[in-house]
Amino acid sequence: MRSIINGAPAGSAPAGRHNGSFGLPVTMSSAAAFLLGIRALLPMLLGVAPFGVIYGVVALQSGIPPLAAFLMSSLVFAGSAQFLLAQLVGAGAPALLMVGAVGLINLRHALYSASVAPVLAPLPRRWKLLLSYLLTDEAYAAAIPHLLAEPRSPQAHWTLFGAGFALWFGWQLATLAGVLAGSQLPAGLGLDFALPLTFIAIVVPLIDSRARLAAALVAGTVAVVLAALPYKTGLFVAALAGLAAGALMQKSARQ
Amino acid sequence: MSWLPLWLACGLLTFLIRYSFIALEGRYRPPGWFVRGLPFVPIAALTAIVVPELLLITGQVELGANNPRFWAGLVAIAVAAGRKNTLLTIASGFAALWLFNWLH
């Protein structure tokens, strides 16, 4: 799960077909823009596919039936949130807390929503609904150089659709493979360690300022101190404390 | 446990988060404190999940040789800081975990 919250896309822009800068040729057809999105996303599937397989295995080990584990990939369609949900199911957490935890994890997608909103504004609502469903870390990272390019192709939304579709399809296949292979793999490998490792891979590159470091340190410390609270409720308090610490520190640094 | 309603609730919430600003474009400007806080959300939320996973064994802080996840986590953090490569971070973390488990 590459992350682009700082604004610099982690995915490399595809070579060629450039109109001077990053922009698509303004005359590009919708089909060509769609294929460009698929090509921009394909390298990221190298990282996403093993992650999807591991999700399938972890979900089965948490006691989720195979069909339910697979359906989560299209109904929720959010890798890190699916991992967390599987873990919380295994821990026997109440449903309301699970929904809240998923919302907290996925709140970062509001950033991407705000980022692409001006580009999608002229489109009909069915396009906005479709592209919102497909708006993941990877699709955003792959498509954003084309979406924000000047001059922008009127077909640029097809590039986001292509990237989103490629990730969706790859994710379905990978989680299906994990669900099918899950019962064959030994439990002693500690595959659930993929969740903290993935989050480390997302968070560490984001920590590029003292305010962000403060947010991480406060959130991590409070989470450990409050770990004994039932059903991981300490997680919420810790995240809010880290959020507040980061925002306050940034505010005081500006004044 | 009824999976379908839970999955649907989580999926709907995820969708609404992704749709939020796309739906509201041009009609609503979020308050400044909300916009300032958003960049810290992933850092705070994900770190709150990771740190207890690394430090705690059955509710107790364990930083010794009997907590391979702590040491493997440190390896992963170092790799993530140096290379910023998702796949490499996950692979090195697993390699370190299996190595420490094998040595222990």
Interface residues (C-beta under 8 A of the other chain):
Chain A: M1 R2 S3 I5 A10 L46 G47 P50 F51 I64 P65 A68 L71 M72 L75 V76 F77 A78 S80 A81 L84 L85 V89 A95 M98 V99 V102 G103 L104 I105 N106 L107 R108 H109 A110 L111 Y112 S113 A114 V116 A117 P118 L120 A121 K128 L129 L131 S132 Y133 L135 L189 G190 F193 A194 L195 P196 L197 T198 F199 I200 A201 I202 V203 V204 P205 L206 I207 A211 R212 A215 A216 V218 A219 G220 T221 V222 A223 V224 A227 A228 G234 L235 A238 A239 L240 A241 G242 L243 G246 A247 Q250 K251
Chain B: M1 W3 L4 L6 W7 L8 A9 C10 G11 L13 T14 F15 I17 R18 Y19 S20 F21 I22 A23 L24 E25 G26 P30 W33 V35 R36 G37 L38 P39 F40 V41 P42 I43 A44 A45 L46 T47 A48 I49 V50 V51 P52 E53 L54 L55 L56 G59 V61 R69 A72 G73 A76 I77 A80 A81 K84 N85 T86 L87 T89 I90 G93 F94 L97 W98 N101
